[in-house]
Amino acid sequence: MNTRSSNGKRGRRNEWRAGRIAVPGGDLCYGSIGTGPLIIGLHGIQGTSAAWEEVGKLLSGSYTFVAPDMRGREPSIIPEESAGYALPRFADDLEALVTEIGRPAILMGWSMGVFVLFEYLRCGNHQPDGLVLTGGSAHLGRARWFHGPAVHDVEREARARAARLGLDRTAEPYAVAETWFHVESSDYRDLLPAISAPTLILHGAADDECPPEHAELLAERIPHAELEIWPQGGHNLMAHDPSRFASAVNRFFTDHRVRETER
């Protein structure tokens, strides 16, 4: 993500601004854009903050959109040991970011970012103002992003997968491999009924990385969840149609605020 600072009010609203916070072992870097209620968007296992660039711009008229580069991709911290990519470490980074920027926040996750959000909630952190889950799962089961049995095998697969998904900037292949070995056995199905935040689930019918039945399970078990499946959508809905994605988010949370006001 290209981040630029501006001294003008118009620039602050319409241009990405760079920021960073200290976390154990290094820094967590992020981009932010817009003004208004806070949204934090978490990218996928190989993605970066750039995954949210267009969606963030489209939402910046109504929200402050914050997109971190999670650990394992420059310029954020890149741990050298496997334990540095355990999901609780990602959740700790998110809590540090939320604490620094301020609550309340809508939390948005894509793919692996959904696992981070579930871990964040499992760790006992505050329920967000809302959740947006896209291309995600509570338990991958037989769905496999990678197949190699060792780190070097997954590193090789990661390079090919990044090209297939059209990712211009990616995580370090080592970070992808170590994160994968933590993600593949994770299971958050028992957490889902305890989620109280209004939840929008966006999923592609043609998602071959995380088939639609994963989204259907999320919608079935999370109270106050709404599921929208895009017939032509794949795994990366933000790249498929950023305008539709931003419109779905705006509509869902506008409708929710109206319902809350009418109670």
Secondary structure, DSSP 8 states (H G I E B T S, - for coil): ------SSHHHHHHS-EEEEEEETTEEEEEEEEESSSEEEEE--SS--GGGGHHHHHHHTTTSEEEEEE-TTSTTS---SSGGGGSHHHHHHHHHHHHHHH-S-EEEEEETHHHHHHHHHHHTT----SEEEEES--S--TT--S---SSHHHHHHHHHHHHHHHT-SS---HHHHHHHHHHHTT---TTTGGG--S-EEEEEETT-SSS-HHHHHHHHHHSTTEEEEEETT--S-HHHH-HHHHHHHHHHHHHHHHHHHHH-
